[in-house]
Amino acid sequence: MTIPNSELSTMAASVHPDQPWVGPDTNIPLSWHKFNSVMRDIWQRLLPWLVPVVLIVVWQIASRLGWLSTRVLPAPLEVVTAFWKLAVSGELLTHVQVSAGRALAGLAVGGGLGLLLGLLTGTSRLAETLLDSSIQMVRNIPALALIPLVILWFGIDETAKLFLIAVSVFFPIYLNTFHGIRGVDPGLIEMGRTYGLSRWELYTQIVLPGALSSILVGLRFSLGLMWVILIVAETISAQSGIGYLTMNAREFLQTDIVLVGILLYAALGKLADVFAKALERYWLRWHPGYQPA
Amino acid sequence: MTHNNKAAGRRGEPLVLNRLSKYFGEREVLRHTQLSVAPGQFIAIVGRSGCGKSTLLRLVAGLETATEGAITVNDKPLNGLSDDTRIMFQDARLLPWKRVIDNVALGLPPERRGDAMKVLEQVGLADRANDWPARLSGGQRQRVSLARALVHNPRLLLLDEPLGALDALTRIEMHRLIEDLWQASGFTALLVTHDVQEAVALADRVILIEDGRIALDEVISLPRPRSQGDAAFAALEKRILDRVLQKPPAPTRESFTHPIDGESVWPGLPFHGVRWAV
């Protein structure tokens, strides 16, 4: 990379001026080439962002010029301002905390139960014959179809929301735990037995780790469902939380706050997924599919 | 400390099979098998696929129970799994979610992890102790699996075609390693293999199982270490191989399925020049 410039120009001179251009222009200093390739790299990275940025700019201009009514969509800057105001007043944090608390409580109850029952039916044939077909029947009922019944049972307060979330996250975790355990290589279990592992050791060192990748798939499905059900539940009725924030804002035509709420849901969903992926990367780090190349 | 001293003094266990039979439903896999193995002896069991040799090994391991007859290990009747017996499986069966060293230390009390490292050194993989099994080659995996078996100081080591999936060079390396470790530890070894050359290279006695019965019991008295290029070696290998191939599975007019294992067999398969028992 350290060819002196004079040499480069003699190389360039050997190209006949009348001939068509056949290679890179060697007359340009190498640092310029390097600079060019760095710029191309940055350009390649920025390119995917071009369309969203242009859209937001057009949106902002359209709102400014009054082409877009604030009743339909507020200007992007207004959304940012609304977000900032809510954040400073502390209102944002309270609502996010309430919503996340509901979601996680539902996940803990439903997911915990799903994991426990999945482990049970996966391990014991008796438990499978007793419980699995019943669970499979209930699984076909969409959680949202239960809303009228749930309102009759629990009214419209916290218990109803917790119940709905718990019911919907139960099944993905249950099913994937069950299949994960059934899918553990019987050869490994046999090996563990001949190496003198106790039943507990067999379970914790072979069965559970073997089922883990499947269980984590169930968790990721559940996390997706969890937010969807939370949104529906909070939209029906709530005294606090992101759903309350947006429904309240809708009453007063505060579209900017409605948009903040929608974006908050999106961000929380993304956060949960990132978290689940990180768990996969850590717990499945032995797996060739999760190892850095 | 006492454990180590005891381990050093431990020898292989004598093993006796007395009129051992095993049926899977109607299918007879072993019939009245009679075998007596001296402490520390290295036995190779050869035979065609499905002849019952793996079943024999699983019976001795305590993974299956005999339909008839008895197995006596160290003058005591065998009753299920034993702490003095370890198996090396055809597939290494390493736990992919445990690092190499933790695989070797499987089932060991935590204070004996140092031993795991020592055995890993003996099989030449100390530098891979903290790798995931997925990163190892097939031969390395089998070496880890050998280390995992040996760290328990077994008095009876059962090898179920452990080298079947390895390439020829790695197999020869593994023969040396197994022979060295066997000579150092003095355990009784039972190797099931379909490779007659491997059997002759390693064993004190080669036993051929045919249709569930012992058809040949050949003492190999070649001096160790054995060289595969040796004329006596080659002659012995040829003799046993010829014996293995001598009795082609007789196909009947109705079906071409083997009476024992149910595998289809092509009638009149040209056996000459087939190095591996089919």
Boltz contact constraints between the chains, C-beta under 6 A:
constraints:
  - contact:
      token1: [A, 187]
      token2: [B, 93]
      max_distance: 6.0
  - contact:
      token1: [A, 188]
      token2: [B, 93]
      max_distance: 6.0
  - contact:
      token1: [A, 191]
      token2: [B, 93]
      max_distance: 6.0
  - contact:
      token1: [A, 194]
      token2: [B, 81]
      max_distance: 6.0
  - contact:
      token1: [A, 194]
      token2: [B, 87]
      max_distance: 6.0
  - contact:
      token1: [A, 195]
      token2: [B, 106]
      max_distance: 6.0
  - contact:
      token1: [A, 195]
      token2: [B, 107]
      max_distance: 6.0
  - contact:
      token1: [A, 196]
      token2: [B, 83]
      max_distance: 6.0
  - contact:
      token1: [A, 196]
      token2: [B, 107]
      max_distance: 6.0
  - contact:
      token1: [A, 197]
      token2: [B, 107]
      max_distance: 6.0
  - contact:
      token1: [A, 209]
      token2: [B, 97]
      max_distance: 6.0
  - contact:
      token1: [A, 286]
      token2: [B, 96]
      max_distance: 6.0
  - contact:
      token1: [A, 286]
      token2: [B, 97]
      max_distance: 6.0
  - contact:
      token1: [A, 286]
      token2: [B, 132]
      max_distance: 6.0
  - contact:
      token1: [A, 288]
      token2: [B, 134]
      max_distance: 6.0
